[in-house]
Amino acid sequence: MPVIAIIGAQWGDEGKGKIVDLLAEKVNVVVRFSGGNNAGHTVVNQLGEFRMHLIPSGIFHPDVTCVIGNGVVIDPAAFLDEVESLKQHNVSTGNLFVSDRAHLIMPYHILLDGLEEEARGSGAIGTTRKGIGPAFADKTSRMGIRICDLLDKETFRRRLGFVLEYKNSILTKLYGAAPLSLDELYHDYSQYGERLAPYVRETDVILEEALERGEWVLLEGAQGTMLDLDFGTYPYVTSAVTGGVSLGVGISPANIKEVVGVLKAYTTRVGSGPMPTELHDECGDQMRERGHEYGTTTGRPRRCGWLDAVVARYSAEVNGFTSTAITKFDILDDFSSLRICTAYKVDGAIYNRPPAHTALFERCEPVYEELPGWQCPTSNIRRFEELPSQAQAYVRRIEELVGCPASIISVGADREQTIMVTPIP
Ligand code: IMP
């Protein structure tokens, strides 16, 4: 049952791309199972620095099969751009496959994402405006167009005609925007369809067969548990399942052997919504500048704060983490003391789990525990025992609070800048 799932333990941007790139050399198949091109993974390796949005970070390993599963929404232009930029860097896309069941992001989704955000006014979610929410909404309300529809031109034209009439009414009547042309959309997307076709497969079959052969499959999560539609800080979430991995690829949860929660050594968030440990002082600025905490997809500065162990423990419980990968550890190298949030306080009451009620979550004050910093560089360290004692204590305390061991500690962006505490797989 050799499946490893990599899941973001916070609000996304935990550094999952590096962990996937690192573990990909030990597996046969890497699968993206949720989200869309709202995700942004930065991968630094011997071929260069890459900002990936849709294509699994396993693509840099030529022997690895990369799958974009049915749970992902695909903007074909974004996908084809990413393919082109990989080809320009001589990265092969010969082993890249896209599920025929995946839903498409259409231009009206992108327009509506922006218009809906404007309409929300001060309650705006701060979406990436890539059309993710409207595309998932259409999937759920059975108004979506799938890749398999796109490949059959007659079906596509019929389906698009039906859906676009409805979308144009919303665009024109509700928002006073210009309607989209059926002919233009049909023409552009038919061309995308032709270019996409070589990549399209029944990807659930690819995975079934790989598992039957006893091959290792790595499920690459996008975003983070706190952006999950159900378990996140609703409505300040993305529209996808960012936990619950088996839903997005078509394999049984019983196959999942390891669930690695990727946990940044501090906390960041982009967009609106509660974040109890957010800092508005020079410590936060220091994290942002040292950690280059600017969105990969939108360039927005990320909100930064101390590690929130309430969130991390909750993510571990919801996803069943078997271990964590603690990332960006070196960003804390200069701090003389560090704080970890161990609980929340509201009106004198203590909360040990994030409350479902967002207005209550917004009022949560962090209860902090203070630990001494190590104040020396860690980026060249490769063994846990060689970390300064304060750094080891920080990791051990995180393990206690989260309730599972740390298997990986990342001390820099490069593949090599990694401490493997316990081997995976
Ligand atoms: P959407 O996914 O574009 O609808 O955005 C919804 C929320 O999720 C916003 O707060 C985004 O900033 C956030 N979000 C979406 N994708 C990512 C990601 O990959 N990293 C971090 N935040 C994300």
Residues whose N, C-alpha, C, O or C-beta is under 5 A from the ligand:
A	BS01	IMP	W11 G12 D13 N38 A39 G40 I125 G126 T127 T128 R129 K130 I132 G133 Q223 L227 V237 T238 S239 V270 G271 S272
